[in-house]
Amino acid sequence: MKLYLPLCMLAVAGMCSNENETSDNLNKKPNVLIILLDDAGYNDFGFMGCKDLKTPNIDALANDGVVFTDAHVSASVSGPSRAGILTGRYQQRCGYECNLGDTLGLGLNEITIADVFKENGYSTACIGKWHQGDMPEYHPNKRGFEYFYGFIAGSRSYFYRPNREDKPGSIHNLQLNGVQQKFDGYLTDILANNAAEYIDEQSEKDQPFMLYLAFNAVHTPLEATKEDLKLFEGHKRQKLAAMTWAVDRGIGTVIEKLKEKNIYDNTLIFFLSDNGGAHNNQSTNYPLKGFKGNKFEGGHRVPFFMVNGSKTKGYYEELTSSLDIFATAASATGINLSSLKNPLDGINIIPYVNGEIIGAPHDSLYWRKEDMAAMRTDKYKYIRVKGVGEVLYSLEKDLSESEDIKDSVPDVYKKMKESVENWETRLVNPVLWGEGIWNDVTREIHRDLMNNRSIRFYTPADMKKGTNKAKAM
């Protein structure tokens, strides 16, 4: 059994609490802050072992909390992963498996974390990237968020582009509750400053809040300010280093505001990436295999930590999920979820990290995107790709997922294969199936990774060139 040795347990929280925390603050409803990055690499933060990127504010924040060393999101691409965070449920339960098209979005029968917190007297805000549907019925203001300052689409430039993303009516433009906003500066800073302003306003009103701060950093395009680029002149990953420095600065701005308003110790904070680092943004998922979009650990195993005031610190090694954020936040704030019409797949992880419950929050986790599926237990990883095959890895001995052992442990292989198939019987048919040639590209990436060989192509353009070359030969 894996052991977690916290630096300070809830039972001795008084010894570890902030000296500035008042008794009045302890009696207030806790605030909730979810900080989500986009396409960040598993090994691109100091607290995860990175040496060449500078993340002092994020590292200091992680040092105040619990770092989950075997944590996963529920999808290896942005849209469905974010749906899992917002609902606390496997997004496949509402047919959400791929990044959705123009007329589709997060299932309207799904209850979001914002819906629940709003009903329980919290001010709710979404700042940053939405990516949960373009049509009016999917707008954040219709999904429980009273305040939305961000953009609807999956990506955009980090600068104001009046002839591109910022054309009137574009789903990429920055908006405030549906009204387009102009901005001057770097978007990461703009979003962070807006989040700090929101926190300031809620604090002045003595209003508890649930803030979902969803940066688009460090997703492409690789854009940074001249000043930040200059700081990393000559760096092998200059653009990513500058973008990471900016998002770290932004997070520092937000945390400083919490401390200034004396509500840091009364705010439950989650930090994570929406999926593994992408192949095209200079990120690294070392020592994991794979990257954004595939079922290897590098696709869905992410940097993840939770700060619960000064109550619990250290490392937790058991299997955890982004699905747990909803249930954990509700429990920490005293919200009863027993009447929730859609049962959560996530679990309140606080009793596990503070030692009240022995064992892992999850015996297993599952993934599926179209005809590609996977499953994790504490020791093993199973991947199934239609038209390519199946593999089984022992992550205990082979974190790089290089040796297929399904023939060596047939009972384990059979059990995990059947578990995935049983899980799938409880899902609904995908509302969007088939991303065209992108699905073919992803299948071939899996084929290469499963055979431990170099990836032949990453994009439809690569595949087309490869096909043409093959025909020419």
N, C-alpha and C positions, 0 to 999 in steps of 0.2 A: 504493500500500500504506500502511495506517495504521501509524504509528510509536508505540512505547511507550518513553518515556524514564524508566526507574526512577531513584529517588533513591539507591538502594543495591542493588547486584546481589549474588547469592549468592557470586560469586567474591571479593567484598570484605566478606563477612559479618562477619569478625572486626573490621573497622573500625567496624561499626555495631551490634554486639551490646551488650546491656545489661551495664553494669559489674558488676552483682550476679550475673550468670550464672556458675555454677561449671563446672569441667571435668567434674565428676561428672554435673551436670545435662545436659550435652551428650551423654552416653553413654546416658541413659535413653530409653526409648520415648516419643515425643511423645504428649501428650494431644490429644484432638480435642474442640472445642466448637462446636456449631452453634447459633447464635442466630437464631431465626425469629420474626418479627413477623407480625401478622394484619391484612390489609387496609390496610397502611400506604401512604400516597401516595408517588409517585415523587419529589416535590419537597417532602417534609416533614421533611427533615433538613438541618442546617447544611452537611454535607459535600456535599449535593446542590444547595446554593444557596438553601435556605430562609432567610428573614429573620425570620419572625414566630414560629416555634416554637423552643424552646430545647432543644438536644440536645448539651450539652458533653461528656458521657462518650462518647457514640457517635461524635461528631466526632473526639475525641482518639484513639479506637480506630481509626477509619478512617485517620487520619493516620499511624498506625503500619503500615499495610498497603497493599494494592493495591486501588484502587477500579475496578470493572468498569463502564464507561460504556455498554455495549451488552449488558447481561445480562438473561436471561429465565428465568422459571419455565415448567414444562411444561404448565400449565393456568391459566386465569384465575379459577378458583374453588378453594376451600381443599382439599377432600378429595383430588381427583386430583393437585393440585400437590404436596401433602405426600407422596403415594405416590411421585411421581417422585423427590423428594429422598431418600426412605428406600430406594428400590431402585436408583437410578441408571439407571432404564430408563423409556422412554415407558410411562406407566401404561396406555395403550390396549392394550399387549401382553397384559394380563390382563383386558381388557374393562372397565377402570375409566375412565369418561369423565365421569361426573356425580358430584355429591355423593350418596353411596350411601344406600340405605334402611336400615331397622332390622335386616334380617337379612343384609345384605351387607357386605363389607369388602375390604381389600387382599388380592388373590389369595393363597391359601394355598400356592401353588407358588412364590411370589416369595420370594427371599432378601433380607433387609433388611441395611442397613449394620450394624445391631446384631448380627444373626446372625454376620456375618463377624468383627467385632471381638471378640465374646464367644468365638468359637472360637480366636481368636489371643491369648487371655490378658488381654484388657481387661475392666475393669468397665464395664458399659453402663447408661445411665440415660436415661429419658425424663421430663422434668419439664414439665408444662403441658398443652396441648391435644393430644388424640390424633386423633380424627376419622377413624379408619381402620377402623371397624366396631364395632358395639355388642355382638355376641354373644361368648361366652367364648373361642371359638377365635381371635378377632381381637385379644384383649387384648394390650397391650404386653408383658406378661410371657411371652406365647406367641410373640412376634415378635422375640425376641432381647434384650429389655431386662430385665435382672435387677432393676432398680429403676424403679418408676413412681410418681410423685407428681403427680397431675393429674386431669383429667376426660376422660371418653370422648367426650362429645358435641361438636358443632361450636361451641357458644357457651354462655355462661352469665353471670349477674350477677357483678360484681366484689366483691360483698359476700355474707356468709353469709345465705342465705334459707331458713330451716328449713321454711317452708310452700310453697316453690317448688322451685328447683333442688336444694336440700339435703334434700329428703325422702328417707328411707331407700329404697335401691334405684334411685334416679334415675341415669340415665346422665350427668347434669349435675353430680352432687356430686363434691366433692374426695375423692380416695381415695389410699391408700398401699398399693400392691400388692393391690388388691381390697378393702381395708378402708376404709370411709368415715371421713373426718376432719372434725372441726369446725375452724373457724378464726375468728380475731378480727382484723379489719383489712382491708386492701385487697389483693385477690388478686394483683395484679402484684407487690407487695412480698413477699407470702407465697411466691410461686414463686421470686423472686430469692433470698430468704433461704435457702430450701430448697436451691437450687442451690449457694449458697456453702457451706452446711453439708456438702453432698455432696462438694464439692471438698476441703474441709478433711479429711473422713474419709478420702478416697482418698489424699490427700497424706500423712497420718499413717501409713497402711499402706504407703506407697511403691508404690501401685498405679496403673498407667496407666489412664486412663478415656476413654470416648467418651460425651459428654454432649450430648443433643439437647434444648435448652432452647427449648420452643415456647410462647411467650407467646400469650395470646388478645388482648392489646392490639395494635392499637387498634380491634378489632372492636366493633360495637354489642353491648350497650347502651352509650350514652355516659354512663359513670358515673365519677366521680372523688371523691377525698376533699374535704372542705370546705376543708382547708388548701391543697390544690393548686389548687382552684378560685379561692380568694381571691388566690393569687399572680398569676392571670391575669384579674382582675376588669376588665371593660370590653373584653377581647380579642374580636375578631370571631369567633374560633374557640376560645372559652374552654374548652369541654369537651375538645376534641381536644388543645389546648395542655396542659391539666392531665394528661390521660392519657399524652401523649407525654413530659411531664416525669417522670411516675412510672416509665415503662418505661426512660427514660434513667437515672434514679436506680437502678433495679434492675440494669441492666447494669453501672453503675458499681460496685455492691456485688459483683457476680460477678468483675469484672476486678480489683478491689482484693484480693479473696481470692487470686486467682492470683498476684498480685504479692507478697502477704504470705507465701505459701508458696514463693516463689521458683521458680515453675513457669510464669510468664507467657511467657517466651521459649522454653519447651519445649511450648507449646500452640498447635496449629494452630486458628485461629478463623475461622469463616465467619459473616457477618451478611447477612440478606436478609429480604424480605417474601414471604409465600406467594402473593401476587398483587397486582395494582394496587390503588390506593385505591378504596374503595367510594363510591357516589354518596350514601350516607346517613350518613357518619361525619365530615363536614367536611373530608375529605382533599382534596389536590390532586395531580394527575398532570402538571401543567404542565411542559414544553410539549407533552406528548403528548395524543393524541386517545383518547377512550374511558376505560373504567374497569373495575373488577372485573366479570367475567362475559362480556365480549365480546372479539373477536379483534383489536381495534385495539391499538396499542402500549401504551396506558394500561392495558390489561387484564392484560398479562403481562410487560411490561418493568419491572424492579424495581431499587431501590437494593440493591447487592450489593458486598461487599468481603471480602477475605481477609487475615488477619494471620498471617504465618509467622515468628513470633519477630521479630527485627529484620533479617530477611534480604532482603526485597524490599519496596520502597515505590514509590508513584507511581500512575499511571493506565494502564489497559489498555483499548483501544478496540475490539478485535475481538469478534466474536460469541461469547458464552459463555452457559452454561446452568446452572441449579440441578442438572441431571443430573450435572454434573461434580464435585459435592461428594464423592460416594461414591468415585470413582476417584482423585481427588486425595488424599483422606484416607488411603486404603489405600496409595497409593504413598509418601506422606510418612512413613508409619509402618512401611514395609517389609513390608506384607502382600501376598502373592502372590495374584492373582486369576485365574490361568491355569486353575484347575480349577473356577471358578464355572460352574454348569450353565446359568445364564441370562446371556448376554453383555450387558455394560453398553452403554448408549447414550452415557453420559457419558465424558469424557476427562480424564486427568490434566493440569491446566492449568499446573502449576508450570513445566515446561520452556518453555512459551510466554511466560509473564510474565517469566521471567528471561533470555530471549533465546537459550536453547539450541536451540529450534525456531522457525524463522521461518514466519510465516503464522498463520492463525486455527485455533483448535481445531475449529471447525465451519464447513463451507461453507454449511450450511443447518440450520434448525430447523423443526419442524412442530407444529401444534396441531390437535386435533379434539375437538369435543363435540357428540355427536349428529350433526345434518346441517349443522354449521357447522365449517369447516376453514380453516387458514391456513398460510402458509409464509414464512420469512424467509431472505434471503441477506444478504451484507454491504451491498448497495445497495437491494434491492427487497423489497416486501411484497405478498403475494398473499392475498386473502380470498375465500372461496366460501361462500355461504349459500343453501341449497336454498330455492327459492321466492322469493328476493330477487334474486340475481345474483352477479356476480363483479367484483372491482376489483383493480387493480394500481397500486401507488404507488412512486415513487422516493424513498426515505427520505433519500438524499443531498441532494436538492433540496427535498424536501417532507416534513419530519418530522411535520407536522400531518396527513398522510394526507388531503389535501383534493382532489387532482387525480388522477382515474383516467386512467392512461396506457396501458391495455392495447391500445388501437387504434393507439397511436403506436409501440409496440415489440412487435409481434405475436410475434416469435420468443421474446422473454423471457417473455411471457404464456403461450405454448404450452408452453415448457419447464417453467415452474413449475407449471402446471396438471397436466402429465403427471407431474411429480415427486411431487406430493401424491397423485395417484391410484396411483402405484407404491408409495409409502410405505404407503398404506392396504391394499394387498394383503398386507402383512406383519403386519397387526394381526388381532385376533380380534373377533368380534361383541361389542358391548357387553353386559355382564351386566345393565345397567340402561339402558333406552332410553326417553326421553320423561319429562320432568318436568312433564307436563301443561301447564297454562296458563303456567307459568314458561318453558317452552320457547317458547311463542308470544310472550311478552313479550320474551325475548332476541332472537328473530328480528326483531321490530318495532324494537327498539333498533338492531340492525344496519342495518335498512332506513333509519332516520332518519340514522344516522351516515354510511352510504354515500352518502346524498343531501345531506350537509352541511346538515342542518336540525335544528331544536330537537327534542329527544326528547319525544315525546307522552306516554309513560307509562313508569314504572320498575318497577311492581309489578302483580300480578294485579288488585288493587283499582283501580289507575289505569286498567288496560285495561277493566275492567268498567264503570267510570264513563264511559270514552270510548265504549264500545260502546253503552251505554244512551243517551248523549247523541246519538250518531249515529242511533240508532233513533228517538229523539224528534224529531229534525230531519226 
